[in-house]
C-alpha cells in the first residue's frame, strides 16, 4: 500500500510513498501490517492513531502508529512497507490486475492465425511457445504517457512486452498464465 520514507514531525508520524491506486481507503483503516520489502521478517500488526493524505507532498500519505511517539521511534520504520492481507484487497473490475497477480506468470506466444482442426490431433506449429516468466511490471512516469510493460525473463534475457489488450490476448492469474500475440519485430527491439 505504501513505502515509509522518513519520520515526519516530532510526534512519531511517518511519511510514506503511496503504492496503491486507492489511497483514500488508507484513511479509514484502523490497523495495518508493517514489513520488510525483502520479506526478511514477518510483518507486524500496527494499530493506527491516524492516517491522512499529504496536502503538501502529492503521492504521499502520513501514518501515525499507536505507541510511536517520537522522531527516533518513527525513524525505525524507514524503508519498511505498509501492507494489508490479501483478503482485504479491493476487488478490481474485469480486465484489471494487481501487479502481484502478474509477477510469476508464464508468458506464452500464440499464433495470429486461428487454429484449424486437421487430421493430426495436435500440430506443434500451432502450439503456444513459452517465452518466459513475468519478473516485474514497469509503469510510465507522471510526465510520460504510455502503456505499462511486462518485464519477462527469457532464456535470451529480458523481454519487455506492452501490457495492452491487443498484445496480451489472455491473462489468467489463477492459472499463472499470460498469452501474448507479439507484433512483428518486438523481440528485435529488446537487447539480448
N, C-alpha and C positions, 0 to 999 in steps of 0.2 A: 504494500500500500504506500509506503514511504521509506526514504533512507535518511537517517538522522545525520545532519551536517555538523551541528555545534550546539553549545549551550546558548540560550537566548535570555537576556535579562538576568536579574540576580535572585529570582525566586525558585529556580530549579527547572524552568521551562527549557525545551529543546526546539530548535528549528529543524525542519525536515523537508527534503525534496519530495514532491508528490510523484508517485509512480502508478497512480490509478487514474482511470478516466471518470471516476465517480467520487471526486473529492468531498463534495457536500456531505456524503454519507459518513465521513470520518467524524464530523462534528456531533453526531448523535450517539456515538459509541460510548460505552461505559468501561470497557476493558479491551485490551489488545494483547498481542504477544510481541515480544522484542527478541530478535535473534541475530546471530552472526550470519551475514550473507553467504559465507562459505560452508555453512552447516557444521561448523566445528563444535558447536554445543547445542544442547536442547533449548529451543526458545522458551522464555519465561513469561508467564502471565503477569500483566501490569494493569492495575486499575487506573482509570483516568480521572483526574480532578477536573480537567477541561481540555478542550481542543478547539482550535479555530483556524480558519484560512487566513494567511497573512495578507494584510491590506498593502503593506509596503513592498513585499517581495513576491511577485507573481510566480506561481508554480511551487509555493512553499506553504507548509502548514506548521502550526505550533502546537506541541503537545506539552501538557503538564501532568506528569505521572504522580499518582498518590505516593507519599512518603519520599519524594525527591524535592528537597527544599533549598538547595544551594547550587552555585555555579559548579563547584567541584564535583558534586554528586551528578549533575546533569552531564558533565564532560565525560563521564564513564560510559555514556551511551553513544558517543561519537562513532559513526561508521556502521552502527547496527541498523537493522531494518525493522520496520513496524509491519507486523503480519496479522492475518486473520486466518482461521481454519477454513479449509476448502468448502465445508458445508455452509459457511456464511457468505460465500461469494455471491455477487449479483448474477442473476440469470440473464444471459445475453440473448439478444434476438437471433433468429436463424441467420446463419451466414457470418456471424461474428464469433471470434475465438479468443481465449486468453493465450498469451504467449506461452505460458507453461503447458498448455494443451498441445501446442505445435512443436515445442522442443522435444526431440527424441523420436519424432515421427519418421518413418521410412518414406522416401520420395521415389516414386516410380514414374518413368516417362512412358506415356501411352501413345498409340498411333493416332494420326489425324484421320485416317480412313476408317470407316465403320467396319466392324468385324463381319466377315462373310462366312457363313457356315458352308463347309465343304465336306468332302468325304472323310477328311482327317479330323478327328475329334479335337485336336489342338495343334495349331500352327505356331511354331516358335517365332516366326517372323512377325506375328501379330501379338505376341505375349509382351506385357509391360516389362521394361528394363529397370532394374534397381539402380538409381543414381547415387543414393547415399542417405544420410540422416540429417535432419534439421538440428543445427547446433545452437542457433540463436535467430532473432528477428531484428533487423535494422529498421529504424524509423526515420523519416525525413525530419530535419530540424524545424524550428519555428519559422524561420525565414525561407525555408526550402519546401516547395510543394512536391509531392510525388507519392509513389506507391511504396509501402513497406517492402523490404526484401528478406526472403528466407536465406539464411546462411546455411548452405548444405555442405556437409563434409563428405567428399567423394574420395575414391581411391587416387584420383589425379590432383587432389587439393580442394580448395574451397570453390563452390559454385554459388553465385548469387542469382536467385530466382524471384522475379516480382510476384508479390502476393496479390495477384489480380485474378478475377473470376474467369477470364478467358484463357489464362495460363494454368492456374491451379483449378482444374476442372472438377475435382472431387477431394474434399477434405473430410476425413473420418477420424476425429481424435480418439474415439473409443477403440477403433481398430489400429490406431497409431500409424495411419497411412494417409499420404497425400499423392494423388495422381496429377501429373502435370503434362501439358502439351506445350513443349518448348518451341518458341519461334525460331525459324532458321537463323543460324549464326549466333544465338545467345551463348552457347558454350564457348564459342571463339572469343567473346568479349571478356571472359573470365580468364585471368592468367593461371597457368598450370603450376 
